[in-house]
Amino acid sequence: MIKVAVIGCGTIANAAHIPSYLNNPEAEILYFCDILPQRAEAAVEKYGCGKAVTDYKEVLADPEVEAVSVCTPNNLHPRIAIDALRAGKHVLCEKPAARTYSEALEMQQAQHETGKTLNIGVVNRFNDGVNLIKKYIDSGKLGEVHHVYVSFRAHRSIPGLGGAFTTKEIAGGGALIDWGVHYLDIVMYCCGDPTVKTVSGETFCKLGRDMKNYAYQDMWAGPPDYNGVYDVEDSVTGLVRTSGPVITINGAWAQNIGEAEQYIDFMGDKAGIRLQYGKNFTVYTQEHGALVEYQPVFHTRDHFQNEIDAFLRCVRTGEKLPSHIDTVIITAKMMQAIYDSSRQHREIELN
């Protein structure tokens, strides 16, 4: 049995990490850790295992613990992940790796120094549909993928207005770092993690700025706190040139357009694919002079279960997963460049 601990017992831990560990016969959860003791205690009671603690250092001091999931707010990712690596633990840290590229680099350096696993929770790399799209692209089905259009837009869905998600000091950013990280990571993964050359972007803090007068459709991270902080972007646009395709980005937690448009278009010279995020995809091409479109039908497993199973496997085997910090840090660098470009109002060149 691989003895594990879950640090941070909020939404993502309960929805994904904890059930997936419990579903794997090779894992045993020894600790539930949260700064709010009632959340850790609730996990012990709900799942019937483990010990509730409030200090993650107590978890790291236990030599029985081999691996940890870090499911805390973004500002705590680097410190906890680095401490865990240096304590000899393997780490699965939720996305994004960190608030900034420089923090992600510190995490990568600690991984290199310790040799322990550091995977980031870019769960779509374990999604069956996404992996099928990658096979289509790798096999040449689409020809040259020259342009990818990314849309992650919602009407008015700022999460937990005034809370951790909308406080830059905690989250590092808004719609881009929360939603965009998943979309950009899918693009990079499916297209072979191309080198990023130039980035131009703009972020906008508009709709949520006047918090008391913000009318909303959805607020999934909790009710608004009008005494809190809103200093992150509610929308973003950008253009990224890579050694592969050009990537166009159009994202928003909140926009004054009453439709959610959450998809990725992979455009090749032989065929194209539209992936409806979290759902199926459609292939568009031509055959014998006729325009053809079809939607592949395939078995889909839970991608969080796939991710946890792969993490536990690599703890044993030492294999390097597609979610390793060495790969995921490319997206961290790209997002940092979008934020830098917006702040400086110019294109950013990357080496």
Residue pairs with C-beta under 8 A, 6 or more apart in sequence:
1 26
1 27
1 28
2 26
2 27
2 28
2 66
2 67
2 312
2 315
2 316
3 28
3 30
3 64
3 65
3 66
3 67
4 21
4 27
4 28
4 29
4 30
4 65
4 66
4 67
4 68
4 69
4 312
5 29
5 30
5 31
5 32
5 33
5 50
5 59
5 62
5 65
5 67
5 68
5 69
6 13
6 17
6 18
6 21
6 29
6 31
6 32
6 33
6 43
6 68
6 69
6 71
7 31
7 33
7 34
7 56
7 59
7 68
7 69
7 70
7 71
7 72
7 80
7 84
8 33
8 34
8 69
8 70
8 71
8 72
8 73
8 76
8 94
9 18
9 32
9 33
9 34
9 36
9 39
9 40
9 42
9 43
9 71
10 34
10 39
10 71
10 72
11 221
12 71
12 94
12 121
13 43
13 69
13 71
14 43
14 46
15 304
16 123
16 304
16 308
17 69
17 71
17 92
17 304
17 308
18 29
18 32
18 43
18 47
19 304
20 302
20 304
20 305
20 307
20 308
20 309
21 27
21 29
21 69
21 308
22 29
22 47
22 49
23 305
23 308
24 305
24 308
24 309
24 312
26 312
27 308
27 312
28 49
29 47
29 49
29 50
30 50
30 51
30 59
30 62
30 64
30 65
31 50
31 51
31 52
31 53
31 58
31 59
31 62
31 65
32 40
32 43
32 44
32 47
32 50
32 51
32 52
32 53
33 40
33 52
33 53
33 54
33 55
33 56
33 58
33 59
34 40
34 43
34 52
34 54
35 54
36 54
37 52
37 54
40 52
40 53
40 54
41 52
43 50
43 52
44 50
44 51
44 52
53 59
56 80
56 83
56 84
57 83
59 65
59 68
60 68
60 83
60 84
60 87
60 89
61 87
65 89
66 89
66 90
66 315
67 89
67 90
67 91
67 92
67 117
67 311
67 312
67 315
68 84
68 89
68 90
68 91
68 92
69 92
69 93
69 94
70 76
70 77
70 80
70 81
70 84
70 91
70 92
70 93
70 94
71 94
72 80
72 94
73 164
73 170
73 171
74 96
74 98
74 99
74 170
74 171
74 172
74 177
75 99
75 169
75 170
75 171
75 172
77 93
77 94
77 96
77 97
77 98
77 99
77 103
77 107
78 98
78 103
78 104
78 106
78 107
80 93
81 91
81 93
81 107
81 110
81 118
82 106
82 107
82 110
84 91
85 91
85 110
85 111
85 113
85 114
85 116
85 118
86 110
86 113
86 114
88 114
88 116
89 116
90 116
90 117
90 118
90 311
90 314
90 315
91 116
91 117
91 118
91 119
92 117
92 119
92 120
92 121
92 307
92 308
92 311
93 107
93 118
93 119
93 120
93 121
94 120
94 121
95 120
95 121
95 122
95 123
95 181
95 182
95 185
96 104
96 120
96 172
96 177
96 181
96 332
96 335
97 103
97 104
97 107
97 120
97 325
97 328
97 329
97 332
98 104
98 106
98 107
98 172
98 332
99 171
99 172
99 173
99 177
100 172
100 332
100 336
101 329
101 332
101 333
101 335
101 336
104 325
104 328
104 329
104 332
104 333
105 329
107 118
107 325
108 118
108 325
108 326
108 329
110 118
111 117
111 118
111 325
111 326
117 311
117 314
117 315
117 318
117 324
118 324
118 325
119 311
119 314
119 321
119 323
119 324
119 325
120 323
120 324
120 325
120 328
121 307
121 323
122 181
122 182
122 185
122 189
122 323
122 328
122 331
123 182
123 303
123 304
123 307
124 130
124 182
124 185
124 186
124 189
124 303
125 131
125 185
125 189
125 307
125 321
125 322
125 323
126 303
126 304
126 306
126 307
126 310
126 323
127 300
127 303
127 306
128 298
128 299
128 300
128 301
128 303
128 306
129 275
129 279
129 280
129 281
129 298
129 300
130 186
130 189
130 190
130 275
132 281
132 296
132 298
133 190
133 266
133 273
133 275
133 281
134 189
134 190
136 142
136 271
136 273
136 283
137 145
137 190
137 191
137 192
137 266
137 268
138 192
140 270
141 268
141 270
141 271
141 283
142 266
142 267
142 268
142 269
142 270
142 271
142 272
142 273
143 268
143 269
143 270
143 271
144 268
144 269
144 270
145 191
145 244
145 245
145 266
145 267
145 268
146 245
146 246
146 267
146 268
146 269
147 245
147 246
147 247
147 248
147 267
148 187
148 191
148 245
148 246
148 247
148 248
148 264
148 265
148 266
148 267
149 248
149 250
149 264
149 265
149 267
150 180
150 183
150 184
150 187
150 247
150 248
150 249
150 250
150 251
150 264
150 265
151 250
151 251
151 261
151 262
151 263
151 264
152 175
152 179
152 180
152 182
152 183
152 250
152 251
152 252
152 262
152 277
153 235
153 250
153 251
153 252
153 255
153 257
153 259
153 260
153 261
153 262
154 217
154 218
154 252
154 253
154 254
154 255
154 260
154 262
155 217
155 254
155 255
155 257
155 258
155 259
155 260
156 207
156 214
156 215
156 216
156 217
156 218
156 254
156 255
157 216
157 217
157 218
157 219
157 220
157 253
157 254
157 260
158 165
158 166
158 174
158 207
158 208
158 214
158 216
158 219
158 230
158 234
158 253
158 254
159 165
159 166
159 178
159 219
159 220
159 221
159 222
159 253
160 166
160 219
160 220
160 221
160 222
160 223
160 224
160 225
161 208
161 211
161 214
161 216
161 219
161 224
161 225
161 226
161 228
161 230
162 211
162 224
162 225
162 226
162 227
162 228
162 229
162 230
163 221
163 222
163 225
163 228
164 170
164 171
164 221
165 171
165 174
165 178
165 221
165 232
166 174
166 208
166 228
166 229
166 230
166 231
166 232
167 228
167 229
167 230
167 231
167 232
168 229
168 231
168 232
169 229
171 177
171 178
171 232
173 203
173 232
173 233
173 335
173 339
174 203
174 205
174 232
174 233
174 234
174 236
174 253
175 232
175 233
175 234
175 235
175 236
175 251
175 252
175 253
176 203
176 233
176 236
176 251
176 335
176 338
176 339
177 335
178 253
179 251
179 253
180 236
180 249
180 251
180 335
181 331
181 335
182 277
183 249
183 251
183 264
183 277
184 247
184 249
184 331
184 334
184 335
185 328
185 331
186 264
186 275
187 245
187 247
187 264
187 266
188 194
188 330
188 331
188 334
189 322
190 266
191 242
191 244
191 245
191 266
192 244
193 327
193 330
194 242
194 243
194 244
194 245
195 242
195 243
196 240
196 241
196 242
196 330
196 333
196 334
196 337
196 350
197 241
197 242
197 243
197 349
197 350
198 240
198 241
198 347
198 348
198 349
198 350
199 238
199 239
199 240
199 241
199 334
199 337
199 338
199 340
199 341
199 347
199 348
199 350
200 238
200 239
200 240
200 341
200 346
200 347
200 348
201 236
201 237
201 238
201 239
201 249
201 337
201 338
201 339
201 341
201 342
202 236
202 237
202 238
202 341
202 342
202 345
203 233
203 235
203 236
203 338
203 339
203 342
204 233
204 234
204 235
204 236
205 230
205 231
205 232
205 233
205 234
206 234
206 235
207 214
207 234
207 235
207 254
207 255
207 256
208 214
208 230
208 234
208 253
208 254
209 230
211 224
211 226
211 228
211 230
212 226
214 224
214 254
216 224
216 254
233 342
234 252
234 253
234 254
234 255
235 251
235 252
235 253
235 254
235 255
236 249
236 250
236 251
236 252
236 338
236 342
237 249
237 250
237 251
238 247
238 248
238 249
238 338
238 341
239 246
239 247
239 248
239 249
240 246
240 247
240 248
240 249
240 334
240 338
245 266
245 267
249 338
262 276
262 277
262 278
263 274
263 275
263 276
263 277
264 274
264 275
264 277
265 272
265 273
265 274
265 275
266 272
266 273
266 274
266 275
270 285
271 283
271 284
271 285
272 283
272 284
272 285
273 281
273 282
273 283
273 284
274 281
274 282
274 284
275 281
280 295
280 296
281 295
281 296
282 293
282 294
282 295
283 293
283 294
283 295
283 296
284 291
284 292
284 293
285 291
285 292
285 293
286 292
307 323
310 321
310 323
311 321
313 319
314 320
314 321
320 326
333 350
337 348
337 350
340 348
341 347
341 348
